[in-house]
Amino acid sequence: MVDRHSESAEATTADIRAQTGRDAIAVTADIGDEEQVAAMAKTVDGQLGSVDVLVNNAAVRAVPQPVTDADEASWDRILAVNVKGVGFCSKHLIPLMREGGSIINVASNGAAVGRPNWSQYDATKGALLSMTRDMACDHAANGIRVNAVSPGWVITEYHLPDDDEKAHRFFSEKTTPHTDGPGILKRAGTPREIADAILFLASEESSFVTGTNLPVDGGVAAVGKGLAWHDTAFRENGN
């Protein structure tokens, strides 16, 4: 588990150990800094010896704004993490995939659906999809598959109120189909639904899948964001 915040990395590894009984290590690194990524890879090599699966999930986002308002510093940071960071992690961890492996780049349905004020973030995710295809070509001979997943709106701890009762209610409301919900399924997704898609691409069940993008967005990219509730087969009574 790699995070620029050591507390978050340690908390996640503790969860992994508790839930799976497997070992996990936490490494603190900013993936936008190649020297830190190289040091991370050295730690992984020393403690684990090899890599089978790489999930490039870390990202940042700029303040939503049109490009006419975006300054150079915001461009430098978002490109450093969201694009160069994926390149750095892949560069230094692919050599540790000594028996082949699977790389999953986490993109976004924002790369496929136009939306105001998100040019910077969505540009990085569009670049990630192109990188995914090209990496798949570059490393197939090494037995490495490279794919992407593009989540839609997913309710994570980032969105939840601090109050546990309010958080539970908010999560339930947003992940249940409702009139104003997004896409075809008319709801937000859950972290587990994204994790399951990543697990599929990491596993041998997807052994003939490479160079592709799997949208996991409830159908937002398929229809855009303007689909009205009455245009679907769903009704609030479930019929």
Secondary structure, 3 states (H helix, E strand, C coil): CEECCHHHHHHHHHHHHHHHCCCCCCEECCCCCHHHHHHHHHHHHHHHCCCCEEEECCCCCCCCCCCCCCCHHHHHHHHHHHHHHHHHHHHHHHHHCCCCEEEEEECCHHHCCCCCCCHHHHHHHHHHHHHHHHHHHHHHHHCEEEEEEEECCECCHHHCCCCHHHHHHHHHHHCCCCCCCCCCCCCCECHHHHHHHHHHHHCHHHCCCCCCEEEECCCHHHHCCCCCHHHCCCCCCCC
